[in-house]
Amino acid sequence: MASPEPTASRPGSTRTGPGRVLIAIYALFALAASARAGVQIATKFGDAPVAYLLSAFAAVVYILATVTLAVGSPTARRIAVLSCSVELVGVLAVGTWSLADPATFPDATVWSSYGSGYGFVPLVLPVFGLLWLRRWTGRGRTRRTMVTLAEDAGEAAGGGVDHGEGGAPGQGAEDVVADGGTQRTCPAGSHDSHPHRTHFRSVRSVRDAE
């Protein structure tokens, strides 16, 4: 009995395993940075506008990273890579700026002194985030490559089936198509002699609108 061609399974999600801890930490920083920036901007913005605006920017980055890591789709992972990269650059830039020009930062931000006020977690967090995302990006590419190779092999086998061994094109058996099932094409009279030439292709059922 003919069996359908295996379909590609969906790559694993960034929400699994250590990803849950990473998302929880990002969510905590998103909440803390948002609350801190909101209060500072609302009550004493004139005291340290640069620091408070940078805190608000950090909050936006943390929120974006949290949401995209939680979603875990290919598009979300690409956005998460961008947000983690911006976060890492921001921590390094603001950290260096705050040490080189302390007068500009009369009040500390989340990223001041490379996140020393938070145990340097803001410095190492984007590194772990990028490493985690790289793992899933590599898995997705490997799966897509395997699927492509399988499809190419199927098309090559289909070419041999359509021509038949030693025959002319068009001498294969009639295609049998079932709604939502598979399509099987093989040379006439060769089901037993050439089992390796049997080719299966996934097909999509088409239903007319009533």
C-alpha positions as CSV (number, residue, x, y, z in Angstrom):
1,M,0.0,0.0,0.0
2,A,1.3,3.4,-1.0
3,S,2.4,5.7,1.9
4,P,2.5,9.5,1.6
5,E,5.8,11.3,1.4
6,P,6.9,12.5,4.9
7,T,6.3,16.2,5.4
8,A,8.7,18.5,7.1
9,S,8.0,18.9,10.8
10,R,7.9,22.4,12.3
11,P,11.2,23.5,13.9
12,G,11.2,23.5,17.7
13,S,10.1,26.6,19.5
14,T,12.3,29.1,21.4
15,R,9.8,28.7,24.3
16,T,11.1,25.2,25.2
17,G,13.7,24.2,27.8
18,P,16.1,27.0,28.8
19,G,14.2,29.4,26.5
20,R,11.4,29.6,29.2
21,V,14.0,30.9,31.7
22,L,15.3,33.4,29.2
23,I,11.9,34.7,28.3
24,A,11.0,35.0,32.0
25,I,14.2,37.1,32.6
26,Y,13.4,39.3,29.6
27,A,9.9,39.8,30.8
28,L,11.1,40.8,34.3
29,F,13.5,43.3,32.8
30,A,10.8,44.6,30.5
31,L,8.5,45.2,33.4
32,A,11.2,46.8,35.6
33,A,12.6,49.0,32.9
34,S,9.2,50.1,31.8
35,A,8.0,51.0,35.3
36,R,11.3,52.8,36.1
37,A,11.3,54.8,32.9
38,G,7.7,55.7,33.2
39,V,8.0,57.0,36.8
40,Q,11.2,58.9,36.0
41,I,9.9,60.6,32.9
42,A,6.6,61.5,34.5
43,T,8.0,62.9,37.8
44,K,11.6,64.2,37.2
45,F,12.3,64.2,33.5
46,G,14.3,67.4,33.7
47,D,16.8,66.0,36.1
48,A,18.4,63.5,33.7
49,P,16.6,63.5,30.4
50,V,19.2,61.5,28.5
51,A,19.3,58.8,31.1
52,Y,15.5,58.5,31.4
53,L,15.1,58.4,27.6
54,L,17.7,55.6,27.4
55,S,15.9,53.7,30.1
56,A,12.7,54.0,28.1
57,F,14.5,52.8,25.0
58,A,15.9,49.8,26.9
59,A,12.4,49.0,28.1
60,V,11.1,48.9,24.5
61,V,14.0,46.6,23.5
62,Y,13.2,44.3,26.4
63,I,9.5,44.2,25.5
64,L,10.3,43.4,21.8
65,A,12.7,40.6,22.8
66,T,10.2,39.1,25.2
67,V,7.4,39.0,22.7
68,T,9.4,37.7,19.8
69,L,11.1,35.0,21.9
70,A,7.7,33.9,23.2
71,V,6.2,33.7,19.7
72,G,9.1,31.7,18.4
73,S,8.2,31.7,14.7
74,P,10.9,32.1,12.0
75,T,10.0,35.8,11.5
76,A,9.8,36.4,15.3
77,R,13.2,34.8,15.7
78,R,14.7,37.2,13.1
79,I,13.3,40.1,14.9
80,A,14.5,38.7,18.2
81,V,18.1,38.5,16.8
82,L,17.8,42.1,15.8
83,S,16.5,43.2,19.2
84,C,19.2,41.2,21.1
85,S,21.9,42.7,18.9
86,V,20.6,46.2,19.5
87,E,20.5,45.4,23.2
88,L,24.1,44.3,23.3
89,V,25.3,47.3,21.4
90,G,23.3,49.6,23.6
91,V,24.7,48.1,26.8
92,L,28.2,48.5,25.6
93,A,27.7,52.0,24.2
94,V,25.7,53.4,27.1
95,G,28.0,51.6,29.6
96,T,31.1,53.2,28.1
97,W,29.4,56.6,27.7
98,S,28.3,56.6,31.4
99,L,31.8,55.9,32.5
100,A,33.4,58.4,30.2
101,D,30.9,61.2,30.8
102,P,29.3,60.8,34.3
103,A,27.9,64.3,34.2
104,T,25.5,63.3,31.5
105,F,24.1,60.5,33.7
106,P,23.3,62.1,37.1
107,D,20.8,59.3,37.5
108,A,21.7,55.8,36.3
109,T,19.9,53.9,33.6
110,V,19.4,50.1,33.2
111,W,22.5,50.0,31.0
112,S,24.7,52.4,33.0
113,S,28.2,51.0,33.8
114,Y,27.3,47.9,31.7
115,G,24.4,47.1,34.0
116,S,26.3,47.0,37.2
117,G,23.2,48.1,39.1
118,Y,21.6,44.8,38.1
119,G,24.5,42.6,38.7
120,F,25.7,42.9,35.0
121,V,22.8,40.8,33.9
122,P,21.9,43.3,31.1
123,L,25.4,42.7,29.7
124,V,25.3,38.9,29.6
125,L,21.5,38.6,28.8
126,P,21.7,39.5,25.1
127,V,24.7,37.2,24.6
128,F,22.7,34.2,25.9
129,G,19.7,35.3,23.9
130,L,21.8,35.4,20.6
131,L,23.3,32.0,21.4
132,W,19.9,30.5,22.0
133,L,18.5,32.0,18.8
134,R,21.5,30.8,16.8
135,R,20.7,27.3,17.9
136,W,17.1,27.4,16.6
137,T,18.1,29.2,13.4
138,G,20.6,26.5,12.7
139,R,18.0,23.8,13.2
140,G,15.6,25.5,10.9
141,R,18.1,25.7,8.1
142,T,19.1,22.1,8.6
143,R,15.4,21.0,8.3
144,R,14.8,23.1,5.2
145,T,17.9,21.7,3.6
146,M,16.8,18.1,4.3
147,V,13.3,18.8,2.8
148,T,14.9,20.4,-0.3
149,L,17.1,17.4,-0.8
150,A,14.2,15.0,-0.4
151,E,12.1,17.0,-2.9
152,D,15.0,17.0,-5.4
153,A,15.4,13.3,-5.0
154,G,11.7,12.8,-5.5
155,E,11.7,14.9,-8.7
156,A,14.6,12.9,-10.0
157,A,12.8,9.7,-9.4
158,G,9.7,11.1,-11.0
159,G,11.7,11.8,-14.2
160,G,12.7,8.2,-14.4
161,V,9.2,7.1,-13.8
162,D,7.7,9.4,-16.5
163,H,10.1,8.1,-19.1
164,G,10.3,4.5,-18.0
165,E,13.3,2.2,-18.4
166,G,14.2,2.0,-22.0
167,G,10.9,3.5,-23.1
168,A,9.6,6.8,-24.5
169,P,8.1,9.6,-22.5
170,G,4.5,9.3,-21.5
171,Q,4.6,5.5,-21.2
172,G,3.9,5.6,-17.4
173,A,0.7,4.5,-15.8
174,E,-2.1,6.9,-15.2
175,D,-1.8,9.1,-12.1
176,V,-4.1,8.3,-9.3
177,V,-5.0,11.3,-7.2
178,A,-7.1,11.3,-4.0
179,D,-8.3,14.4,-2.3
180,G,-5.8,15.3,0.5
181,G,-3.9,12.1,-0.3
182,T,-1.0,11.2,-2.5
183,Q,-0.1,10.9,-6.2
184,R,1.6,7.8,-7.4
185,T,3.2,7.5,-10.8
186,C,5.1,4.5,-12.0
187,P,5.8,2.7,-15.4
188,A,3.1,0.4,-16.6
189,G,3.7,-3.1,-15.6
190,S,6.7,-2.3,-13.5
191,H,5.2,-2.3,-10.0
192,D,7.0,-5.5,-9.0
193,S,10.1,-5.2,-11.2
194,H,11.1,-1.6,-10.3
195,P,9.8,-0.8,-6.9
196,H,12.5,1.8,-6.4
197,R,11.0,3.9,-9.1
198,T,7.8,4.5,-7.3
199,H,7.4,8.2,-6.6
200,F,5.0,9.9,-4.2
201,R,4.1,13.5,-4.2
202,S,2.0,15.3,-1.7
203,V,-1.0,17.0,-3.4
204,R,-3.5,19.4,-2.1
205,S,-7.2,18.7,-2.4
206,V,-9.2,21.2,-4.4
207,R,-12.8,21.6,-3.6
208,D,-15.2,23.7,-5.5
209,A,-17.1,26.4,-3.6
210,E,-20.7,25.5,-3.2
